[in-house]
Amino acid sequence: MLAGVFPRHNILLKAVSRTLPYRMASSHAPSLGLKDASLVRTQAFIGGKWISGKEEISVTNPSTNDVLGTIPELGVEETRQAIDSAQKAFPSWSTTTAKSRHDILMKLFALMKEHQEDLARLITLENGKPLAEAKGENTYSASFIEWFAEEAVRTYGEHIPAAAPGTRNIVIKQPVGVVGIMTPWNFPSAMITRKLGAALAAGCTVVIKPPPETPFSCLALTELAQRAGVPDGVINVVTTQQNVVEVARELCENKAVRKISFTGSTAVAKQLYKLSASTMKKLSIEAGGNAPFIVFDDANVDDAVTAAVACKFRGSGQTCVCANRIFVQSGVYDEFASKLAEKVAAFKVGDGLDEKTTHGPLIHQRAVDKVSTHVEDAIAKGAQVLVGGKVVPDTRFFVPTVLSDVPSDALVNTEETFGPLAALTSFKTEDEVIKLANNTDVGLAGYFFSRDIGRVWRVAEKLEVGMVGANTGLISQAPVPFGGIKESGLGREGGHGIEDYLNTKLIVFGGL
C-alpha cells in the first residue's frame, strides 16, 4: 500500500539501505573539525529536547564515502509527538509581537554569520560542494533569516471602505498554524531557512523533516535557533530514511498540520499534493525544473559563457534552477561551444575541503548513473563530446561535460539531469527556440542572452516559467518571489513568501 505513495522513494530507499548501515543509538557526536563542536548534533529535536532512536542512519561524505556520524531513524510515533509539540507551542508563539519575532530572527542571523566557517564546513562535509561555494550558501541561507525578520513587522492588514453606512471593513493577517517542512539535500542550509524564516516570522510553529543525506546543517541551525531564543516546541526536527513515506503521510494527513512546504521532485510533489487534499492544507511546492538557456546571435558571447558556467555547473549541476537545455543560435554556435568547452576543461573535481577543487561529487550513485545515462543517450543519437563525458572510476565524481550537436529528442532535453552536463543544441529562429524552450511540462526558471531590447521583452514574456534571467545566469535572492508554473510547483518563497504562511481574515464592524 505504501509503495504506491512514493514509488520512486521506495526504490531509492532500498538501494540506500544497502550502503548506509544501522546501529544502536549513541549520544557521542563527532567534532568534524568544527571550532564549536556543539554545533554537530546527531539527535532529532522534539519539544525542546534532543532525542535518540532505537536505530540510527549513517551519514556519509560523498567525496570520500567516510561516515561523518549518525542520526536517529524515527517514525510516525515521533512525528505525532513533534506535531503535538508544535501545536502546543503555537498559541503562545503566534501571539508574540512581530517585533519580538523580528528580534529573535535577527539574533539567529547574527549567529549564522558568527559561525559561518563551521556552518560552511558542515555543508561541504555532508553535501560535497567546495568550501567557497558552501560559504556562499551560508551567506545566502542567512539572508533569508534577515529578510523574514524584516518581513515579520510588515505583515500589514488593511481597511476597505464599506458599502453600507455605519460599517467598517478590516482585514487582518494571522499565522496558519503548524507547518510541515520537507527539504532536499542540494542546499542543506538554504532550503531550510527559506521556509523556516517565513514560518517563524509569520508566527507559525514547524515540524521539519530534513534529508537523510544532509541532516547536520538543519540540526546545527536548530541549535543556533535555540541559542537565539526560539521557545521550546516552536521548531521540531524529525529525522528518518526508512520511514520517509510514513512520516510524510502523517505530516500531510494530520489535521493539526495546516500547511506543507516542500522542495523536491515533481513526482513526489504530486503525491504530497494528493495526500494533503484530505485536510485541504495550504501548500508551497517548489518542484522540478528543466531550464532553457538561450544564446541569440546578438548576445555578448563572453558574458553568456561566463553565465552558463555559473548557471549550469554550480553545485556540480545539482540545482533546481540550473540550465538544463542550452540552445545556441547558429551564428554564434561554434564560438560559444569552443569558449564554454575551454572554461569547463579547466575545472578540477575533488574533495570540497581542498582549496584547489572547483567542483565536488554528485550526492549518490543514482545521480552518477543518471548523468551517465543522459550522456550515453545523447552520444547514441549523434552528439559529440567536447569535454568530459565520463565518471572518475570508483567515485561519485562525474567529470564536468560539454556535449555539442545534441538532438532535441535526447533524454537530457526531455528530463532534468541534475548533474554537470552542458548539452548544446543549435537553433535558427526566435520562434523555433521559444517552441523548444516551452516544450516541457515544468516551468521553474529560464535564461537567455540578447542585446536587442525588443527581443528581451518578447522572449521574457513568452518563456513559460516562473522566473526569467535576461542576460544573467543568477536569479536567486532572498527578496524576490521564487517559484515556478505548470508542474514546477505552487506558491512562492522568498519575496512575498510570507503570505503563504498567513491566513487573511475579514472583520466587519456594524452598528457604528
C-alpha positions in Angstrom: 0.0 0.0 0.0 2.7 2.5 1.0 4.8 1.5 -2.0 2.1 3.2 -4.1 2.5 6.5 -2.3 6.2 7.2 -3.1 7.2 4.5 -5.6 10.4 6.3 -6.6 11.3 6.9 -2.9 10.8 3.2 -2.0 13.1 2.1 -4.8 15.7 4.6 -3.7 15.4 3.7 0.0 16.0 0.0 -0.8 19.2 1.0 -2.6 20.4 3.4 0.1 19.7 0.9 2.9 22.3 -1.4 1.5 25.0 1.2 1.8 24.0 3.1 5.0 24.4 0.7 8.0 22.2 0.9 11.0 23.4 0.6 14.6 22.2 1.2 18.1 21.8 4.8 19.2 24.8 6.7 20.5 25.0 10.0 22.3 28.6 10.6 21.2 28.9 13.3 18.5 32.0 13.8 16.3 33.5 17.3 16.1 34.1 17.1 12.3 36.8 19.7 12.7 34.4 22.5 13.8 35.6 25.2 16.1 32.3 24.9 18.0 31.8 21.1 18.3 28.4 21.6 19.9 27.0 22.5 16.5 27.4 18.9 15.4 24.1 17.5 16.6 23.3 13.8 16.0 19.9 13.6 17.5 16.4 14.7 16.5 14.7 17.6 18.2 11.2 17.5 19.6 9.6 19.7 22.2 12.9 21.4 23.1 14.7 18.2 23.7 17.3 16.3 21.7 16.2 12.7 21.3 17.7 9.5 20.0 16.1 6.4 18.4 16.4 2.7 18.6 18.3 2.7 15.3 20.4 5.2 13.5 21.3 6.2 9.9 24.9 6.7 8.9 25.5 10.0 7.1 28.5 9.9 4.7 30.8 12.4 3.0 30.0 12.0 -0.8 33.6 12.9 -1.6 35.2 10.2 0.4 32.3 7.9 1.4 33.5 8.2 5.0 30.9 8.1 7.7 30.5 11.5 9.3 28.1 10.5 12.0 24.7 9.2 12.6 21.1 10.4 13.1 18.2 8.6 14.6 15.7 6.7 12.5 12.3 7.9 13.7 8.8 7.1 12.6 5.1 8.0 12.8 5.0 8.0 16.6 7.8 10.5 16.9 6.3 12.6 14.1 3.0 12.8 16.0 4.9 13.8 19.1 6.6 16.6 17.1 3.2 17.8 15.7 1.7 17.8 19.2 4.6 19.8 20.5 4.3 22.3 17.7 0.6 22.5 18.2 1.0 23.2 22.0 3.6 25.9 21.3 1.5 27.6 18.6 -0.9 29.7 20.8 2.0 31.4 22.6 4.3 31.8 19.6 1.6 33.1 17.3 0.6 35.8 19.8 4.1 37.2 20.4 4.6 40.6 18.9 6.0 40.9 15.4 8.9 42.9 16.9 9.7 40.1 19.2 9.9 37.6 16.4 11.9 40.0 14.4 14.4 40.4 17.2 14.8 36.6 17.7 15.3 36.1 13.9 17.9 38.8 13.8 19.8 37.1 16.7 19.7 33.9 14.6 21.0 35.8 11.6 23.9 37.2 13.7 24.7 33.7 15.0 24.8 32.3 11.4 27.3 35.0 10.5 29.3 34.4 13.6 29.6 30.6 13.0 29.8 30.9 9.2 33.1 28.9 9.0 31.7 26.0 10.9 28.3 26.0 9.1 30.1 26.1 5.7 32.3 23.2 6.7 29.2 21.1 7.6 27.7 21.9 4.2 30.8 20.7 2.4 31.3 17.6 4.5 27.7 16.3 4.1 26.9 17.7 0.6 30.4 17.7 -1.1 30.3 21.2 -2.6 33.6 23.2 -2.5 34.1 25.2 0.7 34.0 28.5 -1.1 30.6 27.6 -2.5 29.4 26.4 0.9 30.4 29.7 2.4 28.3 31.3 -0.3 25.4 29.1 0.6 25.6 30.1 4.3 25.5 33.7 3.3 22.5 33.1 1.1 20.9 31.0 3.8 21.3 33.7 6.4 19.9 36.3 4.1 16.5 34.6 4.3 16.5 34.8 8.1 17.4 38.5 7.8 14.7 39.1 5.1 12.0 37.4 7.0 12.9 39.1 10.3 12.1 42.3 8.5 9.0 40.8 6.9 7.7 40.0 10.4 6.9 43.6 11.0 5.5 44.2 7.5 2.5 41.8 7.7 0.1 44.6 7.3 -3.7 44.4 7.2 -6.0 46.9 5.5 -9.2 49.0 5.8 -11.7 48.6 3.0 -14.4 51.3 2.6 -17.8 49.9 3.4 -20.8 49.8 1.0 -23.2 50.5 3.9 -23.2 53.3 6.4 -22.2 52.6 10.0 -20.0 49.7 8.9 -16.2 49.3 8.8 -14.3 46.5 7.0 -11.0 45.5 8.4 -8.6 42.8 7.0 -6.0 41.2 9.3 -3.3 38.6 8.7 -2.9 35.6 11.1 -0.5 32.7 11.1 -1.8 29.5 9.5 -0.7 27.2 12.4 1.6 24.2 12.4 3.7 23.8 9.2 5.3 20.6 7.9 8.6 21.3 6.1 10.3 18.8 3.8 13.6 19.8 2.1 16.2 18.3 -0.3 19.9 17.7 0.0 21.3 20.1 -2.6 21.1 23.2 -0.4 21.3 21.7 3.1 21.0 25.1 4.8 19.3 27.5 2.4 16.3 25.2 1.8 15.7 25.1 5.5 15.9 28.9 6.1 13.8 29.9 3.1 10.9 28.0 4.7 11.7 28.3 8.4 12.3 32.0 8.2 8.9 32.7 6.7 7.1 30.4 9.1 8.7 31.8 12.2 8.2 35.4 11.1 4.5 34.8 10.4 4.1 33.2 13.9 3.8 29.6 12.8 5.4 26.6 14.5 7.1 23.9 12.5 8.0 20.2 12.1 11.0 19.8 9.8 11.9 16.6 8.0 15.4 17.2 6.7 17.0 14.9 4.0 18.9 11.9 5.5 21.8 12.6 3.2 22.4 16.1 4.7 20.8 16.5 8.1 23.6 18.1 10.1 23.1 21.6 8.6 19.5 21.6 9.7 20.3 20.3 13.2 23.1 23.0 13.6 20.6 25.7 12.6 18.1 24.3 15.2 20.8 24.5 17.8 21.5 28.2 16.9 17.8 28.9 16.9 17.6 27.7 20.5 20.5 30.0 21.4 18.7 32.9 19.7 15.7 32.4 21.9 13.2 30.4 19.9 11.0 28.8 22.5 10.7 25.1 23.0 8.2 23.4 20.7 8.3 26.1 18.0 10.9 24.2 16.0 10.8 20.4 15.8 13.0 18.1 13.7 12.2 14.5 12.8 14.9 12.5 11.1 14.2 9.5 9.0 15.2 7.5 6.0 13.4 4.1 6.0 10.2 5.6 7.3 10.1 8.6 5.0 6.8 7.6 3.3 5.0 7.1 6.6 6.4 10.3 8.1 5.4 12.3 5.0 1.9 10.8 5.1 1.5 11.8 8.7 2.6 15.4 8.0 0.2 15.6 5.1 -2.8 13.9 6.7 -2.6 15.0 10.3 -5.3 17.6 10.9 -3.2 19.6 13.3 -0.8 20.5 10.4 -2.3 23.3 8.5 0.4 23.8 5.8 3.0 21.8 3.9 6.1 23.4 2.4 8.1 21.0 0.1 11.1 21.3 -2.3 11.9 18.2 -4.3 11.0 16.2 -7.4 7.7 16.8 -9.3 6.8 13.1 -8.8 6.9 13.3 -5.1 5.3 16.8 -5.0 2.2 15.3 -6.8 2.0 12.6 -4.1 2.2 15.1 -1.3 -0.4 17.2 -3.1 -2.8 14.2 -3.1 -2.2 13.3 0.5 -2.7 16.9 1.6 -6.0 17.2 -0.1 -7.7 15.1 2.6 -7.4 18.0 5.0 -7.3 20.9 2.5 -3.9 22.2 3.6 -2.2 25.2 2.3 0.7 24.2 0.1 4.0 25.7 -1.0 5.7 23.4 -3.6 8.9 24.0 -5.4 9.3 21.0 -7.7 11.5 20.0 -10.6 12.7 22.2 -13.5 14.1 21.8 -16.9 15.6 25.3 -17.5 16.3 26.5 -21.0 19.4 28.7 -21.5 19.2 30.5 -24.8 22.0 32.4 -26.6 21.0 34.6 -29.5 23.3 35.7 -32.3 23.2 39.3 -31.0 24.4 38.2 -27.5 27.6 39.1 -25.8 29.1 35.6 -26.2 31.7 36.0 -23.5 29.1 37.1 -21.0 26.9 34.2 -22.0 29.7 31.7 -21.5 30.5 33.1 -18.1 26.8 33.0 -17.1 26.5 29.4 -18.4 29.4 28.2 -16.3 27.8 29.7 -13.2 24.2 28.7 -14.0 24.9 25.2 -15.3 27.8 24.0 -13.1 27.1 25.5 -9.7 26.7 22.7 -7.2 28.0 20.3 -9.9 24.7 20.9 -11.7 22.6 19.8 -8.8 20.3 22.8 -8.5 16.7 23.1 -9.5 17.2 26.3 -11.5 20.4 25.4 -13.3 20.5 25.4 -17.1 19.5 22.0 -18.4 18.9 22.7 -22.1 21.3 25.1 -23.8 20.1 26.4 -27.1 22.6 28.5 -29.2 21.7 30.3 -32.4 23.6 29.1 -35.4 25.6 32.3 -36.0 27.4 32.1 -32.6 27.1 28.4 -32.0 30.8 27.4 -32.8 32.2 30.3 -30.8 30.1 29.7 -27.8 30.8 25.9 -27.8 34.5 26.4 -28.1 34.7 29.0 -25.3 32.5 27.0 -23.0 34.5 23.8 -23.5 37.7 25.7 -22.8 36.3 27.0 -19.5 34.9 23.7 -18.4 38.2 21.8 -19.3 39.9 23.9 -16.6 37.6 22.6 -13.8 39.1 20.5 -11.1 36.9 17.9 -9.4 37.7 16.7 -5.9 37.1 16.9 -2.2 35.4 20.2 -1.3 37.8 20.9 1.5 40.7 21.1 -1.0 41.1 24.7 -1.9 42.1 23.7 -5.5 38.7 22.0 -6.0 36.2 23.8 -8.2 33.5 21.1 -8.3 32.5 18.4 -5.9 30.9 15.0 -6.3 27.4 14.0 -7.0 25.4 13.2 -3.9 25.0 9.4 -4.6 25.5 6.7 -7.1 22.0 7.1 -8.5 22.9 10.6 -9.5 26.0 9.4 -11.2 24.1 6.8 -13.1 21.5 9.3 -14.4 24.2 11.6 -15.8 25.9 8.7 -17.4 22.6 7.6 -19.0 22.0 11.1 -20.4 25.5 11.3 -21.9 25.3 7.8 -23.4 21.8 8.5 -24.9 22.9 11.8 -26.4 26.0 10.2 -28.0 24.0 7.4 -29.4 21.7 10.0 -31.0 24.6 11.9 -32.6 26.0 14.2 -30.0 29.7 14.9 -29.8 31.8 15.1 -26.6 33.8 18.3 -26.4 34.9 17.9 -22.7 34.5 15.2 -20.1 31.8 12.6 -20.6 33.0 10.1 -18.0 33.0 9.1 -14.4 36.1 9.1 -12.2 36.3 5.3 -11.5 35.1 4.1 -8.2 33.9 7.5 -7.0 30.8 9.8 -7.2 32.7 12.3 -9.3 31.5 12.9 -12.8 33.9 14.9 -15.0 32.1 18.2 -16.0 30.9 17.6 -19.5 30.0 19.6 -22.6 28.2 17.9 -25.5 27.6 19.5 -28.9 25.0 18.7 -31.6 22.6 17.3 -29.1 19.2 16.5 -30.7 16.0 17.8 -29.3 14.7 14.3 -28.5 17.7 13.4 -26.4 16.9 12.5 -22.8 18.8 15.5 -21.5 16.4 17.7 -23.4 13.3 16.0 -22.1 14.1 15.5 -18.4 16.1 17.2 -15.7 19.7 15.9 -15.5 20.8 17.3 -12.1 24.4 16.9 -12.9 27.5 18.6 -14.5 26.3 18.1 -18.1 26.0 21.0 -20.6 24.1 19.9 -23.6 24.3 22.3 -26.6 21.6 22.3 -29.3 21.6 24.7 -32.3 18.6 26.7 -33.5 17.9 29.2 -36.3 15.0 31.4 -35.4 13.4 33.1 -32.3 10.1 31.3 -32.9 11.8 28.0 -33.2 13.7 28.3 -29.9 10.6 29.6 -28.0 8.8 26.4 -29.0 11.7 24.2 -28.0 12.1 26.0 -24.6 8.4 25.7 -23.8 8.1 22.1 -24.8 8.1 20.7 -21.3 5.6 20.1 -18.5 7.6 22.1 -16.0 8.4 25.8 -15.8 10.6 26.9 -13.0 13.4 29.1 -14.5 14.6 30.1 -17.9 17.6 32.2 -19.2 18.5 34.0 -22.4 21.1 36.4 -23.7 20.4 39.1 -26.3 21.3 42.8 -26.8 18.1 43.5 -28.8 15.8 45.3 -26.3 12.7 44.3 -28.3 13.7 40.7 -28.2 14.5 40.9 -24.5 10.9 41.9 -23.8 9.4 39.4 -26.2 11.3 36.4 -25.0 11.0 37.2 -21.3 7.2 37.3 -21.7 6.9 34.2 -23.9 9.0 31.8 -21.8 6.6 29.6 -19.8 8.5 29.8 -16.5 8.1 31.4 -13.1 11.5 33.2 -13.2 13.5 34.6 -16.1 17.1 35.6 -16.2 17.7 38.1 -19.1 21.4 38.5 -19.7 22.2 36.8 -16.3 22.5 33.3 -15.1 21.9 34.1 -11.4 18.4 34.9 -10.3 18.1 33.7 -6.7 17.9 36.3 -4.0 16.0 36.5 -0.7 13.8 39.5 -1.5 12.4 38.1 -4.9 9.5 35.7 -5.4 11.0 32.3 -6.1 8.8 29.6 -7.7 7.5 28.1 -10.9 4.5 27.5 -13.0 3.0 24.4 -14.7 4.3 21.3 -12.9 7.1 23.1 -11.2 5.0 23.9 -8.1 2.6 26.2 -6.2 3.2 29.4 -4.4 6.3 31.5 -3.9 9.2 31.6 -1.5 11.5 34.5 -0.6 9.8 37.8 -1.6 6.1 37.6 -1.0 6.7 34.1 0.5 5.4 35.1 4.0 1.9 35.4 2.5 1.7 31.6 2.1 2.1 31.3 5.9 -0.7 33.7 6.7 -4.5 33.5 6.6 -6.4 36.5 5.5 -9.3 37.3 7.8 -12.1 39.8 7.2 -13.7 41.6 10.3 -16.9 43.6 9.6 -17.9 46.0 12.3 -21.6 47.1 12.2 -23.8 49.5 14.2 -21.2 52.3 14.3 
